[in-house]
Amino acid sequence: MNPFQFLARVFIDVFGITHPSEREERRAAWFICSLLGLVVLGIALIFLFVFTYAHH
């Protein structure tokens, strides 16, 4: 199983989302992982911004 698909299945199971069909599962995996990546990147940028200006 692809790590992206595994992460998407865990996300779907944790939040109780209806499982997509096998045809849509790959697309859903990329969508969910992309959104999670953007959230992590956003948090990292906010942390970097706060850290930089706190020690400036």
Summary of the structure (lengths in Angstrom):
residues: 56
radius of gyration: 15.6
end to end distance: 46.1
largest distance: 51.3
contacts: 118
relative contact order: 0.13
helix: 82%
strand: 0%
